[in-house]
């Protein structure tokens, strides 16, 4: 069988940590943030770790790709 290709859209949006967890950016911050409260925008900053349920699917899409 041929090699699995890395899903490029997933590669741009997610990153694998050293322990195999998946980091991602919080949604809802790119535009139209004026309607959100200051506290909400502040809490959406930075990155979060994805739930373990979804990790299996994403590591398969990334083909074990680490940065």
C-alpha positions in Angstrom: 0.0 0.0 0.0 1.1 3.6 -0.6 2.1 5.9 2.3 -0.6 7.8 4.1 -0.5 11.5 3.2 -0.6 14.2 6.0 -3.8 16.2 5.9 -2.4 19.7 5.2 -5.4 21.6 6.7 -5.0 19.7 9.9 -1.3 20.3 10.0 -1.9 24.1 9.9 -4.4 24.1 12.7 -3.2 21.6 15.2 0.2 20.7 16.8 1.3 17.6 18.6 3.0 17.9 22.0 5.9 15.7 23.1 3.5 13.5 25.1 1.2 13.0 22.1 -1.5 15.5 23.1 -3.0 17.8 20.5 -2.8 21.6 20.9 -5.2 23.9 19.1 -6.2 27.6 19.0 -9.5 28.6 20.5 -12.2 29.6 18.1 -14.2 32.8 18.0 -11.3 35.3 18.2 -10.5 36.2 14.6 -13.2 38.8 14.0 -16.5 40.1 15.4 -15.0 40.1 18.9 -16.5 43.4 19.8 -19.8 41.7 20.7 -18.0 39.5 23.3 -17.2 40.6 26.7 -13.6 41.5 27.6 -13.4 38.6 30.0 -14.5 36.2 27.3 -12.0 37.5 24.8 -9.2 37.3 27.4 -10.1 33.7 28.3 -10.0 32.7 24.6 -6.4 33.7 24.2 -3.6 31.2 23.9 -3.9 27.5 23.1 -5.8 24.6 24.6 -5.3 20.8 24.6 -7.8 18.8 22.6 -10.0 16.2 24.3 -8.5 12.7 24.3 -11.5 11.4 22.4 -10.6 13.4 19.3 -6.9 12.8 19.6 -7.0 9.4 17.8 -8.7 10.9 14.7 -6.3 13.8 14.5 -3.1 11.9 15.0 -4.3 9.6 12.2 -4.9 12.7 9.9 -1.4 14.0 10.9 0.2 10.6 10.4 2.2 11.0 13.5 3.7 14.2 12.1 5.6 16.1 14.9 7.1 19.5 14.4 
